[in-house]
Amino acid sequence: MFTKAGDIKVKIIEAILADCKYDSDKNVGGFDVALKVQAEDGENGWWQSAVSVNIPDGAWNRDRETNDKLTQKSLAKIGFEGGADYSRIEELIGKETIATVKEREYEGKKYYDVKYLGSGGSAPQAIDKSEAILRYRRMMAGASSATATDTTTAKPAATAKAKNPFA
């Protein structure tokens, strides 16, 4: 078991298909993908994700994707190339990734749960340089007519005449 929260480098040591953690997924014929991960110091824990047609509520699921699609995305993020072919889940054994471990308290006792794999909750979403340049140029083209201010200094924001680091 993990004894601390944080982003922890881990290796996947077991990969199984499991009974559902939640009855709402079990009731629609679903199952879970479960991965046991272990840190270099020997601490370990399980990450579980549902494979079902249920659509979880929450701002984080803006696209209203099913648990199945969300699980596929999570698995792809850590290198699984099987898509919905969960019979191949054991291919993940031995892969290294980052586990985001969160603390929770239940009946006065602290527990540390693996919430995300692949830096799920804290990693920035990369974009390529050409996309950044395009966004920057669009932003700066509109800046000459905009009235935005820099809230940290309360001075007017830079205009299109500012030096463009992407140019």
HUKA-V254036 format. One record per residue. N is the residue number from 0. RES is the residue in one small letter. D_FIRST is the distance of its C-alpha to the first C-alpha in whole Angstrom. Layout:
{{N	RES	D_FIRST} {N	RES	D_FIRST}}
This chain:
{{0	m	0} {1	f	4} {2	t	6} {3	k	9} {4	a	11} {5	g	14} {6	d	15} {7	i	13} {8	k	14} {9	v	13} {10	k	14} {11	i	14} {12	i	14} {13	e	14} {14	a	17} {15	i	18} {16	l	20} {17	a	19} {18	d	20} {19	c	20} {20	k	18} {21	y	21} {22	d	24} {23	s	26} {24	d	25} {25	k	26} {26	n	29} {27	v	30} {28	g	29} {29	g	26} {30	f	23} {31	d	20} {32	v	19} {33	a	15} {34	l	13} {35	k	10} {36	v	10} {37	q	9} {38	a	10} {39	e	13} {40	d	11} {41	g	9} {42	e	5} {43	n	5} {44	g	5} {45	w	9} {46	w	12} {47	q	15} {48	s	18} {49	a	21} {50	v	24} {51	s	27} {52	v	30} {53	n	29} {54	i	30} {55	p	27} {56	d	29} {57	g	28} {58	a	30} {59	w	27} {60	n	29} {61	r	32} {62	d	33} {63	r	32} {64	e	31} {65	t	29} {66	n	26} {67	d	27} {68	k	28} {69	l	25} {70	t	23} {71	q	25} {72	k	26} {73	s	22} {74	l	22} {75	a	25} {76	k	24} {77	i	21} {78	g	24} {79	f	24} {80	e	28} {81	g	28} {82	g	29} {83	a	29} {84	d	29} {85	y	26} {86	s	27} {87	r	26} {88	i	22} {89	e	21} {90	e	23} {91	l	20} {92	i	18} {93	g	19} {94	k	19} {95	e	18} {96	t	17} {97	i	16} {98	a	13} {99	t	14} {100	v	11} {101	k	12} {102	e	12} {103	r	13} {104	e	15} {105	y	16} {106	e	18} {107	g	17} {108	k	14} {109	k	12} {110	y	9} {111	y	8} {112	d	9} {113	v	10} {114	k	14} {115	y	16} {116	l	16} {117	g	19} {118	s	19} {119	g	20} {120	g	20} {121	s	22} {122	a	23} {123	p	27} {124	q	29} {125	a	31} {126	i	35} {127	d	38} {128	k	40} {129	s	43} {130	e	41} {131	a	41} {132	i	45} {133	l	46} {134	r	44} {135	y	45} {136	r	49} {137	r	49} {138	m	47} {139	m	50} {140	a	53} {141	g	52} {142	a	52} {143	s	55} {144	s	56} {145	a	53} {146	t	53} {147	a	49} {148	t	48} {149	d	45} {150	t	44} {151	t	43} {152	t	46} {153	a	48} {154	k	50} {155	p	51} {156	a	49} {157	a	50} {158	t	53} {159	a	53} {160	k	55} {161	a	52} {162	k	52} {163	n	49} {164	p	47} {165	f	47} {166	a	50}}
